[in-house]
Amino acid sequence: MAKSPESFTVAQFAAIAVCFVLQIIDGMDVLVVAYAGPQIIEEWGITKGTYGYIFSAGVAGMTMGSFFLTPFADIIGRRRAVLAAVTIIASSMLLTAFVTSIAQLLALRFIVGLGIGLAGPTLSTIGAEYSPPRYRHFVVSMIGAGYAVGAMLTGVVAAYIVPEYGWRAMFITAAVVTGIMLPVAFVMLPESLEFLLKKQPPGALAQANRLLSRLGRPQLDELPAATAEKRSGLGVGNLLVENRRRSTLGLWMGFFMVYATVYFLLGFVPAIVKDMGYPEEQYILAGTVYNLGGLVGIFVLGALFTRYRLAAVIIGFQVASAVFMVAFGVLTPPLATLLTVICVLGFFSQAGLIGMVAAAVRLYPTELRATGVGWGQGMGRAGAIIGPITGGLLMVPGYSRALNFSLFAIPFVLAALAVMFIRFPKEPAEKG
């Protein structure tokens, strides 16, 4: 009996699970340098400013990868793009363990960033395209949560490996874990069925029928009629054609604003709590609570996507983020209340960031989806570079915490307004 398109199959679960695990590993590969940083600074005698360039090299690589590599996933296929990204990341992480100069470390962190910039949007795209329409945005949220899980697990692993075996061992560990996933992805991660049917690369009909068999669906005698955008180069220009220019610009603005503010919070919440007079273990706890709130928020966001309109959910999370930004700035409560506010702020702000990824997945057709998600996240990562810099410039004597956080609430409001400008295609499964 043929399976309903609204039901999950084992093959779909397997593909989504591989995407989730790879996203966990991406989270690890991004933050491993943060936990290795103190030993690198001490061993090489460099300043924290120099270390900042090392960390930023990875972010710059992710930005460039999102802009210029993810479009190839709409040309060569999602599966090949992911396998290429995992190969780049694993080999560069391994080489990082043997660097002997700052220049080598900078270059390899940039290359790792390129791989992560390619992998992240492509994994979200595959997950979306292997999900029944009703659960598509939920699955995108779950895959996004993998990054937060990876970031948290990296801290646990690093706490054991780095003090005992040194920072180079941490990079070797990350390289081995990433490398193990290469054969796993090769065997378990199929090409996107939507990509095969709409982009129609050579051999698409045979590949599609093999996948349809695994999914328990009827075979095809021929491919469907090709769409106008079937072969459109890298597709970047198609993001700004007349019928989607307004939506794309709104999406880019939303990504930029949310990433800028979330990365400001990721970088400065512990420091701000420390400046409020709390001891070390409590300001470190503040950063952990912010990320924990974000992880819970992403799961709740995904559940809400199955019941309510996508735009309404995203706008609600952005507005709530703005409210709790102001609350964090103006309140000076007892520690328990302060941590609660930080947790709720993480809940809304980090989930709102993943909501922008779901918006990009929804906005663009299969032929442009990886390009659209990649360029959206590229715009976001540009904001991730500018946001912390701006926050650091504002956090000087004479500027109150209330003023700073009120100013940084504005980008969330602008992100909510930007989402209102996006014209999403109607889906039959959409509620409301």
C-alpha positions as a Markdown table, in Angstrom:
| # | Residue | x | y | z |
|---|---|---|---|---|
| 1 | Met | 0.0 | 0.0 | 0.0 |
| 2 | Ala | 1.3 | 3.4 | -0.9 |
| 3 | Lys | 2.2 | 5.7 | 1.9 |
| 4 | Ser | 0.4 | 9.0 | 2.4 |
| 5 | Pro | 2.5 | 12.1 | 1.7 |
| 6 | Glu | 1.4 | 13.4 | 5.1 |
| 7 | Ser | 3.0 | 10.4 | 7.0 |
| 8 | Phe | 6.6 | 9.8 | 7.9 |
| 9 | Thr | 8.5 | 6.7 | 6.7 |
| 10 | Val | 11.6 | 5.1 | 8.0 |
| 11 | Ala | 13.6 | 6.6 | 5.1 |
| 12 | Gln | 12.4 | 10.1 | 5.9 |
| 13 | Phe | 13.2 | 9.7 | 9.6 |
| 14 | Ala | 16.7 | 8.4 | 8.7 |
| 15 | Ala | 17.4 | 11.4 | 6.4 |
| 16 | Ile | 16.2 | 13.9 | 9.0 |
| 17 | Ala | 18.1 | 12.2 | 11.8 |
| 18 | Val | 21.4 | 12.4 | 9.8 |
| 19 | Cys | 20.7 | 16.1 | 9.2 |
| 20 | Phe | 20.1 | 16.6 | 13.0 |
| 21 | Val | 23.3 | 14.8 | 14.0 |
| 22 | Leu | 25.3 | 16.8 | 11.4 |
| 23 | Gln | 23.9 | 20.0 | 12.8 |
| 24 | Ile | 25.0 | 19.0 | 16.3 |
| 25 | Ile | 28.5 | 18.4 | 14.9 |
| 26 | Asp | 28.4 | 21.8 | 13.2 |
| 27 | Gly | 27.7 | 23.4 | 16.6 |
| 28 | Met | 30.7 | 21.6 | 18.0 |
| 29 | Asp | 32.9 | 22.6 | 15.1 |
| 30 | Val | 32.0 | 26.3 | 15.5 |
| 31 | Leu | 32.6 | 26.6 | 19.2 |
| 32 | Val | 35.5 | 24.2 | 19.7 |
| 33 | Val | 37.9 | 27.1 | 19.3 |
| 34 | Ala | 36.2 | 29.0 | 22.1 |
| 35 | Tyr | 37.0 | 26.3 | 24.6 |
| 36 | Ala | 40.6 | 25.9 | 23.2 |
| 37 | Gly | 41.1 | 29.7 | 23.2 |
| 38 | Pro | 42.5 | 30.1 | 26.8 |
| 39 | Gln | 45.2 | 27.5 | 26.2 |
| 40 | Ile | 46.1 | 28.9 | 22.8 |
| 41 | Ile | 46.4 | 32.4 | 24.3 |
| 42 | Glu | 48.7 | 31.1 | 27.0 |
| 43 | Glu | 50.8 | 28.7 | 24.9 |
| 44 | Trp | 51.5 | 31.2 | 22.1 |
| 45 | Gly | 51.5 | 34.4 | 24.3 |
| 46 | Ile | 49.0 | 36.2 | 22.1 |
| 47 | Thr | 46.5 | 38.9 | 23.2 |
| 48 | Lys | 42.8 | 38.5 | 23.5 |
| 49 | Gly | 42.5 | 40.9 | 20.6 |
| 50 | Thr | 44.5 | 38.5 | 18.4 |
| 51 | Tyr | 42.4 | 35.6 | 19.6 |
| 52 | Gly | 39.3 | 37.6 | 18.6 |
| 53 | Tyr | 40.5 | 37.6 | 15.0 |
| 54 | Ile | 40.9 | 33.8 | 15.2 |
| 55 | Phe | 37.3 | 33.4 | 16.4 |
| 56 | Ser | 36.0 | 35.9 | 13.9 |
| 57 | Ala | 37.8 | 34.0 | 11.0 |
| 58 | Gly | 35.4 | 31.2 | 11.5 |
| 59 | Val | 32.4 | 33.5 | 11.4 |
| 60 | Ala | 33.7 | 35.2 | 8.3 |
| 61 | Gly | 34.1 | 31.8 | 6.6 |
| 62 | Met | 30.6 | 30.9 | 7.5 |
| 63 | Thr | 29.3 | 34.1 | 6.0 |
| 64 | Met | 31.2 | 33.6 | 2.8 |
| 65 | Gly | 30.1 | 29.9 | 2.7 |
| 66 | Ser | 26.5 | 30.9 | 3.1 |
| 67 | Phe | 26.7 | 33.5 | 0.3 |
| 68 | Phe | 28.9 | 31.8 | -2.3 |
| 69 | Leu | 28.8 | 28.0 | -1.7 |
| 70 | Thr | 25.2 | 27.2 | -0.8 |
| 71 | Pro | 24.0 | 28.2 | -4.2 |
| 72 | Phe | 25.9 | 25.2 | -5.6 |
| 73 | Ala | 23.5 | 22.9 | -3.6 |
| 74 | Asp | 20.8 | 24.0 | -6.1 |
| 75 | Ile | 23.1 | 23.0 | -8.9 |
| 76 | Ile | 25.0 | 19.8 | -7.9 |
| 77 | Gly | 22.4 | 18.6 | -5.4 |
| 78 | Arg | 21.9 | 18.7 | -1.7 |
| 79 | Arg | 23.6 | 15.4 | -1.0 |
| 80 | Arg | 26.8 | 16.2 | -2.8 |
| 81 | Ala | 26.9 | 19.6 | -1.1 |
| 82 | Val | 26.6 | 18.1 | 2.3 |
| 83 | Leu | 29.3 | 15.4 | 1.6 |
| 84 | Ala | 31.6 | 18.1 | 0.3 |
| 85 | Ala | 31.0 | 20.3 | 3.4 |
| 86 | Val | 31.7 | 17.5 | 5.8 |
| 87 | Thr | 34.9 | 16.6 | 4.0 |
| 88 | Ile | 36.1 | 20.2 | 4.2 |
| 89 | Ile | 35.2 | 20.5 | 7.9 |
| 90 | Ala | 36.8 | 17.2 | 9.0 |
| 91 | Ser | 40.0 | 17.7 | 7.1 |
| 92 | Ser | 40.5 | 21.3 | 8.2 |
| 93 | Met | 39.7 | 20.5 | 11.8 |
| 94 | Leu | 42.4 | 17.7 | 11.7 |
| 95 | Leu | 45.0 | 20.0 | 10.2 |
| 96 | Thr | 44.2 | 22.6 | 12.8 |
| 97 | Ala | 45.6 | 20.3 | 15.5 |
| 98 | Phe | 49.0 | 20.6 | 13.9 |
| 99 | Val | 49.3 | 24.3 | 13.1 |
| 100 | Thr | 52.5 | 26.1 | 14.1 |
| 101 | Ser | 51.5 | 29.8 | 13.4 |
| 102 | Ile | 48.6 | 32.2 | 13.8 |
| 103 | Ala | 48.4 | 32.6 | 10.0 |
| 104 | Gln | 47.8 | 28.8 | 9.6 |
| 105 | Leu | 45.2 | 28.8 | 12.4 |
| 106 | Leu | 43.4 | 31.8 | 10.9 |
| 107 | Ala | 43.3 | 30.2 | 7.4 |
| 108 | Leu | 42.0 | 26.9 | 8.7 |
| 109 | Arg | 39.3 | 28.4 | 10.8 |
| 110 | Phe | 38.2 | 30.4 | 7.8 |
| 111 | Ile | 38.0 | 27.1 | 5.7 |
| 112 | Val | 36.1 | 25.3 | 8.5 |
| 113 | Gly | 33.7 | 28.3 | 8.4 |
| 114 | Leu | 33.2 | 27.9 | 4.7 |
| 115 | Gly | 32.2 | 24.2 | 5.2 |
| 116 | Ile | 29.8 | 25.1 | 8.0 |
| 117 | Gly | 28.4 | 27.9 | 6.0 |
| 118 | Leu | 27.6 | 25.4 | 3.2 |
| 119 | Ala | 26.4 | 22.7 | 5.5 |
| 120 | Gly | 23.9 | 24.6 | 7.7 |
| 121 | Pro | 21.5 | 25.9 | 5.1 |
| 122 | Thr | 21.7 | 22.7 | 3.0 |
| 123 | Leu | 20.9 | 20.5 | 6.0 |
| 124 | Ser | 17.8 | 22.7 | 6.7 |
| 125 | Thr | 16.8 | 22.4 | 3.1 |
| 126 | Ile | 17.1 | 18.6 | 3.0 |
| 127 | Gly | 15.2 | 18.3 | 6.3 |
| 128 | Ala | 12.4 | 20.5 | 4.9 |
| 129 | Glu | 12.2 | 18.6 | 1.6 |
| 130 | Tyr | 12.0 | 15.2 | 3.4 |
| 131 | Ser | 9.2 | 16.3 | 5.7 |
| 132 | Pro | 5.4 | 16.1 | 5.1 |
| 133 | Pro | 4.1 | 19.6 | 4.5 |
| 134 | Arg | 2.3 | 19.8 | 7.9 |
| 135 | Tyr | 5.6 | 19.1 | 9.8 |
| 136 | Arg | 8.1 | 20.9 | 7.5 |
| 137 | His | 8.7 | 23.9 | 9.7 |
| 138 | Phe | 8.7 | 21.8 | 12.8 |
| 139 | Val | 11.5 | 19.6 | 11.3 |
| 140 | Val | 13.5 | 22.8 | 10.3 |
| 141 | Ser | 13.3 | 24.0 | 13.9 |
| 142 | Met | 14.4 | 20.6 | 15.3 |
| 143 | Ile | 17.4 | 20.6 | 12.9 |
| 144 | Gly | 18.2 | 24.1 | 14.0 |
| 145 | Ala | 18.1 | 22.9 | 17.7 |
| 146 | Gly | 20.9 | 20.5 | 16.8 |
| 147 | Tyr | 23.3 | 23.5 | 16.7 |
| 148 | Ala | 22.4 | 24.4 | 20.3 |
| 149 | Val | 22.8 | 20.8 | 21.4 |
| 150 | Gly | 26.2 | 20.6 | 19.8 |
| 151 | Ala | 27.3 | 23.9 | 21.5 |
| 152 | Met | 26.3 | 22.6 | 24.9 |
| 153 | Leu | 27.8 | 19.1 | 24.4 |
| 154 | Thr | 31.1 | 20.7 | 23.3 |
| 155 | Gly | 31.4 | 22.4 | 26.6 |
| 156 | Val | 31.0 | 19.1 | 28.5 |
| 157 | Val | 33.5 | 17.3 | 26.3 |
| 158 | Ala | 36.0 | 20.2 | 26.4 |
| 159 | Ala | 35.9 | 20.3 | 30.2 |
| 160 | Tyr | 37.4 | 16.8 | 30.2 |
| 161 | Ile | 39.7 | 16.8 | 27.2 |
| 162 | Val | 41.3 | 20.3 | 27.2 |
| 163 | Pro | 42.6 | 20.3 | 30.7 |
| 164 | Glu | 43.8 | 16.7 | 30.5 |
| 165 | Tyr | 45.1 | 16.4 | 26.9 |
| 166 | Gly | 45.4 | 20.0 | 25.6 |
| 167 | Trp | 43.7 | 22.1 | 23.0 |
| 168 | Arg | 45.1 | 20.2 | 20.0 |
| 169 | Ala | 43.4 | 17.0 | 21.3 |
| 170 | Met | 40.1 | 18.8 | 21.2 |
| 171 | Phe | 40.5 | 19.6 | 17.5 |
| 172 | Ile | 41.5 | 15.9 | 16.8 |
| 173 | Thr | 38.4 | 14.8 | 18.7 |
| 174 | Ala | 36.2 | 17.1 | 16.7 |
| 175 | Ala | 37.8 | 16.0 | 13.4 |
| 176 | Val | 37.3 | 12.3 | 14.2 |
| 177 | Val | 33.7 | 12.8 | 15.2 |
| 178 | Thr | 33.0 | 14.8 | 12.0 |
| 179 | Gly | 34.9 | 12.3 | 9.9 |
| 180 | Ile | 32.9 | 9.4 | 11.2 |
| 181 | Met | 29.7 | 11.1 | 9.9 |
| 182 | Leu | 31.1 | 11.2 | 6.3 |
| 183 | Pro | 30.5 | 7.4 | 5.6 |
| 184 | Val | 27.2 | 7.6 | 7.6 |
| 185 | Ala | 25.9 | 10.4 | 5.5 |
| 186 | Phe | 27.2 | 8.8 | 2.3 |
| 187 | Val | 25.1 | 5.6 | 3.1 |
| 188 | Met | 22.0 | 7.1 | 4.8 |
| 189 | Leu | 21.5 | 10.5 | 3.3 |
| 190 | Pro | 19.7 | 10.4 | 0.0 |
| 191 | Glu | 19.4 | 13.1 | -2.5 |
| 192 | Ser | 16.3 | 15.3 | -2.1 |
| 193 | Leu | 13.3 | 13.9 | -4.0 |
| 194 | Glu | 12.1 | 17.5 | -4.7 |
| 195 | Phe | 15.5 | 18.4 | -6.1 |
| 196 | Leu | 15.4 | 15.4 | -8.5 |
| 197 | Leu | 11.9 | 16.1 | -9.7 |
| 198 | Lys | 12.2 | 19.8 | -10.2 |
| 199 | Lys | 15.9 | 20.4 | -11.1 |
| 200 | Gln | 16.0 | 17.1 | -13.1 |
| 201 | Pro | 19.8 | 16.4 | -13.2 |
| 202 | Pro | 21.0 | 13.5 | -15.4 |
| 203 | Gly | 19.6 | 10.2 | -14.2 |
| 204 | Ala | 16.9 | 11.9 | -12.2 |
| 205 | Leu | 14.1 | 9.6 | -13.1 |
| 206 | Ala | 16.0 | 6.4 | -12.0 |
| 207 | Gln | 17.1 | 8.0 | -8.8 |
| 208 | Ala | 13.7 | 9.4 | -8.1 |
| 209 | Asn | 12.1 | 5.9 | -8.6 |
| 210 | Arg | 14.6 | 4.3 | -6.2 |
| 211 | Leu | 13.7 | 6.9 | -3.6 |
| 212 | Leu | 10.0 | 6.6 | -4.2 |
| 213 | Ser | 10.3 | 2.8 | -3.6 |
| 214 | Arg | 12.0 | 3.5 | -0.3 |
| 215 | Leu | 9.3 | 5.9 | 0.6 |
| 216 | Gly | 6.5 | 3.4 | -0.3 |
| 217 | Arg | 5.1 | 5.6 | -3.0 |
| 218 | Pro | 4.1 | 4.8 | -6.7 |
| 219 | Gln | 6.8 | 4.8 | -9.4 |
| 220 | Leu | 6.9 | 7.4 | -12.1 |
| 221 | Asp | 6.9 | 6.7 | -15.8 |
| 222 | Glu | 8.3 | 10.1 | -16.6 |
| 223 | Leu | 9.5 | 13.2 | -14.9 |
| 224 | Pro | 7.0 | 16.1 | -14.4 |
| 225 | Ala | 7.2 | 19.1 | -16.7 |
| 226 | Ala | 10.2 | 21.2 | -16.0 |
| 227 | Thr | 9.7 | 24.6 | -14.3 |
| 228 | Ala | 10.9 | 27.9 | -15.7 |
| 229 | Glu | 13.6 | 28.0 | -13.0 |
| 230 | Lys | 14.8 | 24.5 | -13.6 |
| 231 | Arg | 18.2 | 25.6 | -14.9 |
| 232 | Ser | 18.9 | 29.1 | -13.8 |
| 233 | Gly | 22.6 | 29.3 | -13.0 |
| 234 | Leu | 23.4 | 29.9 | -9.4 |
| 235 | Gly | 20.0 | 31.4 | -8.9 |
| 236 | Val | 21.1 | 34.4 | -6.8 |
| 237 | Gly | 19.5 | 36.9 | -9.2 |
| 238 | Asn | 16.3 | 35.0 | -9.0 |
| 239 | Leu | 16.0 | 35.8 | -5.3 |
| 240 | Leu | 15.4 | 39.4 | -6.4 |
| 241 | Val | 13.1 | 39.1 | -9.4 |
| 242 | Glu | 10.0 | 41.4 | -9.3 |
| 243 | Asn | 7.6 | 38.9 | -7.8 |
| 244 | Arg | 9.8 | 38.1 | -4.8 |
| 245 | Arg | 12.1 | 41.1 | -4.4 |
| 246 | Arg | 10.0 | 42.6 | -1.5 |
| 247 | Ser | 9.9 | 39.3 | 0.3 |
| 248 | Thr | 13.6 | 38.6 | -0.1 |
| 249 | Leu | 14.6 | 42.1 | 1.1 |
| 250 | Gly | 12.3 | 41.7 | 4.1 |
| 251 | Leu | 13.8 | 38.2 | 4.9 |
| 252 | Trp | 17.3 | 39.6 | 4.7 |
| 253 | Met | 16.5 | 42.5 | 7.0 |
| 254 | Gly | 14.9 | 40.1 | 9.5 |
| 255 | Phe | 17.9 | 37.8 | 9.4 |
| 256 | Phe | 20.4 | 40.6 | 9.8 |
| 257 | Met | 18.5 | 42.2 | 12.8 |
| 258 | Val | 17.9 | 38.9 | 14.7 |
| 259 | Tyr | 21.5 | 37.6 | 14.2 |
| 260 | Ala | 23.0 | 40.9 | 15.3 |
| 261 | Thr | 21.1 | 41.0 | 18.5 |
| 262 | Val | 21.3 | 37.3 | 19.4 |
| 263 | Tyr | 25.1 | 37.3 | 18.9 |
| 264 | Phe | 25.4 | 40.4 | 21.0 |
| 265 | Leu | 23.6 | 38.5 | 23.8 |
| 266 | Leu | 25.7 | 35.4 | 23.3 |
| 267 | Gly | 28.8 | 37.4 | 23.6 |
| 268 | Phe | 27.9 | 39.8 | 26.4 |
| 269 | Val | 25.3 | 38.3 | 28.8 |
| 270 | Pro | 28.0 | 36.8 | 31.1 |
| 271 | Ala | 30.0 | 40.0 | 31.1 |
| 272 | Ile | 26.9 | 42.2 | 31.8 |
| 273 | Val | 25.9 | 39.9 | 34.7 |
| 274 | Lys | 29.4 | 40.1 | 36.0 |
| 275 | Asp | 29.3 | 43.9 | 35.9 |
| 276 | Met | 26.1 | 43.8 | 37.9 |
| 277 | Gly | 28.3 | 42.5 | 40.8 |
| 278 | Tyr | 27.6 | 38.7 | 40.7 |
| 279 | Pro | 30.5 | 36.2 | 41.3 |
| 280 | Glu | 32.1 | 34.1 | 38.6 |
| 281 | Glu | 30.0 | 30.9 | 38.9 |
| 282 | Gln | 26.8 | 33.0 | 38.7 |
| 283 | Tyr | 27.7 | 35.0 | 35.6 |
| 284 | Ile | 28.8 | 31.8 | 33.8 |
| 285 | Leu | 25.5 | 30.3 | 34.8 |
| 286 | Ala | 23.7 | 33.2 | 33.2 |
| 287 | Gly | 25.3 | 32.3 | 29.8 |
| 288 | Thr | 24.3 | 28.7 | 30.2 |
| 289 | Val | 20.7 | 29.6 | 31.2 |
| 290 | Tyr | 20.4 | 31.8 | 28.1 |
| 291 | Asn | 21.4 | 28.9 | 25.8 |
| 292 | Leu | 19.2 | 26.5 | 27.7 |
| 293 | Gly | 16.2 | 28.8 | 27.3 |
| 294 | Gly | 17.0 | 29.0 | 23.6 |
| 295 | Leu | 17.0 | 25.2 | 23.2 |
| 296 | Val | 13.6 | 24.9 | 24.9 |
| 297 | Gly | 12.3 | 27.8 | 22.8 |
| 298 | Ile | 13.3 | 26.1 | 19.5 |
| 299 | Phe | 11.4 | 23.0 | 20.4 |
| 300 | Val | 8.3 | 25.0 | 21.4 |
| 301 | Leu | 8.6 | 27.1 | 18.2 |
| 302 | Gly | 8.6 | 23.9 | 16.1 |
| 303 | Ala | 5.5 | 22.6 | 17.9 |
| 304 | Leu | 3.7 | 26.0 | 17.3 |
| 305 | Phe | 4.5 | 25.8 | 13.6 |
| 306 | Thr | 2.3 | 22.7 | 13.3 |
| 307 | Arg | -0.8 | 24.6 | 14.6 |
| 308 | Tyr | -0.5 | 28.2 | 13.8 |
| 309 | Arg | 0.5 | 30.5 | 10.8 |
| 310 | Leu | 4.3 | 30.7 | 10.3 |
| 311 | Ala | 4.4 | 34.5 | 10.1 |
| 312 | Ala | 2.3 | 35.0 | 13.2 |
| 313 | Val | 4.5 | 32.7 | 15.3 |
| 314 | Ile | 7.7 | 34.4 | 14.1 |
| 315 | Ile | 6.4 | 37.9 | 14.7 |
| 316 | Gly | 5.1 | 36.9 | 18.1 |
| 317 | Phe | 8.6 | 35.6 | 19.1 |
| 318 | Gln | 10.4 | 38.7 | 17.8 |
| 319 | Val | 8.0 | 41.1 | 19.7 |
| 320 | Ala | 8.4 | 39.0 | 22.9 |
| 321 | Ser | 12.2 | 39.2 | 22.5 |
| 322 | Ala | 12.0 | 42.9 | 22.4 |
| 323 | Val | 9.9 | 43.1 | 25.5 |
| 324 | Phe | 12.3 | 40.9 | 27.5 |
| 325 | Met | 15.3 | 42.8 | 26.2 |
| 326 | Val | 13.9 | 45.9 | 27.8 |
| 327 | Ala | 13.0 | 44.0 | 30.9 |
| 328 | Phe | 16.6 | 42.7 | 31.2 |
| 329 | Gly | 17.9 | 46.3 | 30.9 |
| 330 | Val | 15.6 | 48.0 | 33.4 |
| 331 | Leu | 15.3 | 45.4 | 36.1 |
| 332 | Thr | 17.8 | 44.8 | 38.8 |
| 333 | Pro | 16.1 | 41.8 | 40.5 |
| 334 | Pro | 17.3 | 39.0 | 42.8 |
| 335 | Leu | 19.5 | 36.4 | 41.1 |
| 336 | Ala | 16.7 | 33.9 | 40.6 |
| 337 | Thr | 14.5 | 36.4 | 38.9 |
| 338 | Leu | 17.3 | 37.7 | 36.8 |
| 339 | Leu | 18.2 | 34.2 | 35.6 |
| 340 | Thr | 14.5 | 33.6 | 34.8 |
| 341 | Val | 14.4 | 36.8 | 32.7 |
| 342 | Ile | 17.6 | 35.7 | 30.9 |
| 343 | Cys | 16.2 | 32.2 | 30.3 |
| 344 | Val | 13.0 | 33.6 | 28.8 |
| 345 | Leu | 15.0 | 36.1 | 26.7 |
| 346 | Gly | 16.9 | 33.1 | 25.3 |
| 347 | Phe | 13.7 | 31.2 | 24.8 |
| 348 | Phe | 12.2 | 33.8 | 22.5 |
| 349 | Ser | 15.3 | 35.3 | 20.8 |
| 350 | Gln | 17.1 | 32.1 | 19.8 |
| 351 | Ala | 13.9 | 30.5 | 18.7 |
| 352 | Gly | 13.1 | 33.6 | 16.7 |
| 353 | Leu | 16.4 | 33.2 | 14.9 |
| 354 | Ile | 15.5 | 29.6 | 13.9 |
| 355 | Gly | 12.1 | 31.0 | 12.8 |
| 356 | Met | 13.9 | 33.1 | 10.2 |
| 357 | Val | 15.4 | 29.9 | 8.7 |
| 358 | Ala | 11.9 | 28.3 | 8.6 |
| 359 | Ala | 10.7 | 31.5 | 6.8 |
| 360 | Ala | 13.4 | 31.2 | 4.2 |
| 361 | Val | 12.6 | 27.5 | 3.6 |
| 362 | Arg | 8.9 | 28.4 | 3.2 |
| 363 | Leu | 9.5 | 31.4 | 0.9 |
| 364 | Tyr | 11.5 | 29.9 | -1.9 |
| 365 | Pro | 10.7 | 27.1 | -4.4 |
| 366 | Thr | 12.8 | 23.9 | -4.5 |
| 367 | Glu | 14.9 | 25.2 | -7.4 |
| 368 | Leu | 16.1 | 28.2 | -5.3 |
| 369 | Arg | 15.7 | 26.9 | -1.7 |
| 370 | Ala | 19.3 | 26.2 | -0.7 |
| 371 | Thr | 20.4 | 29.5 | -2.3 |
| 372 | Gly | 17.6 | 31.4 | -0.5 |
| 373 | Val | 18.4 | 29.9 | 2.9 |
| 374 | Gly | 22.1 | 30.4 | 2.4 |
| 375 | Trp | 21.8 | 34.0 | 1.4 |
| 376 | Gly | 19.4 | 34.7 | 4.3 |
| 377 | Gln | 21.9 | 33.1 | 6.8 |
| 378 | Gly | 24.7 | 35.0 | 5.1 |
| 379 | Met | 23.0 | 38.3 | 5.7 |
| 380 | Gly | 22.4 | 37.1 | 9.3 |
| 381 | Arg | 26.0 | 36.2 | 9.8 |
| 382 | Ala | 27.0 | 39.7 | 8.6 |
| 383 | Gly | 24.8 | 41.0 | 11.4 |
| 384 | Ala | 26.5 | 38.5 | 13.8 |
| 385 | Ile | 29.8 | 40.3 | 13.1 |
| 386 | Ile | 28.4 | 43.8 | 13.4 |
| 387 | Gly | 26.1 | 43.3 | 16.4 |
| 388 | Pro | 28.7 | 42.4 | 19.0 |
| 389 | Ile | 31.0 | 45.2 | 17.8 |
| 390 | Thr | 28.2 | 47.7 | 18.1 |
| 391 | Gly | 27.3 | 46.4 | 21.5 |
| 392 | Gly | 30.9 | 46.6 | 22.7 |
| 393 | Leu | 31.1 | 50.3 | 21.5 |
| 394 | Leu | 27.9 | 51.1 | 23.4 |
| 395 | Met | 28.9 | 49.4 | 26.6 |
| 396 | Val | 31.1 | 52.3 | 27.9 |
| 397 | Pro | 30.8 | 54.4 | 31.0 |
| 398 | Gly | 28.0 | 56.9 | 30.6 |
| 399 | Tyr | 25.6 | 54.6 | 28.8 |
| 400 | Ser | 23.2 | 52.9 | 31.1 |
| 401 | Arg | 22.3 | 49.2 | 30.8 |
| 402 | Ala | 18.7 | 50.2 | 30.4 |
| 403 | Leu | 19.6 | 52.4 | 27.4 |
| 404 | Asn | 21.7 | 49.8 | 25.8 |
| 405 | Phe | 19.1 | 47.0 | 26.0 |
| 406 | Ser | 16.3 | 49.3 | 24.9 |
| 407 | Leu | 18.4 | 50.2 | 21.8 |
| 408 | Phe | 19.0 | 46.5 | 21.2 |
| 409 | Ala | 15.3 | 45.8 | 21.5 |
| 410 | Ile | 14.7 | 47.8 | 18.4 |
| 411 | Pro | 16.2 | 45.3 | 16.0 |
| 412 | Phe | 13.7 | 42.7 | 17.2 |
| 413 | Val | 10.9 | 45.1 | 16.4 |
| 414 | Leu | 12.4 | 45.8 | 13.0 |
| 415 | Ala | 12.6 | 42.0 | 12.4 |
| 416 | Ala | 8.9 | 41.6 | 13.2 |
| 417 | Leu | 8.1 | 44.4 | 10.8 |
| 418 | Ala | 10.3 | 42.8 | 8.1 |
| 419 | Val | 8.4 | 39.5 | 8.4 |
| 420 | Met | 5.2 | 41.4 | 7.8 |
| 421 | Phe | 6.6 | 42.4 | 4.3 |
| 422 | Ile | 7.2 | 38.7 | 3.3 |
| 423 | Arg | 4.6 | 37.3 | 1.0 |
| 424 | Phe | 4.6 | 33.6 | 1.8 |
| 425 | Pro | 3.1 | 31.1 | -0.7 |
| 426 | Lys | 0.0 | 29.5 | 0.6 |
| 427 | Glu | 0.2 | 25.9 | 1.8 |
| 428 | Pro | -2.8 | 23.6 | 2.1 |
| 429 | Ala | -1.7 | 22.5 | 5.6 |
| 430 | Glu | -1.4 | 26.0 | 7.0 |
| 431 | Lys | -3.7 | 26.8 | 9.8 |
| 432 | Gly | -5.6 | 30.1 | 10.3 |
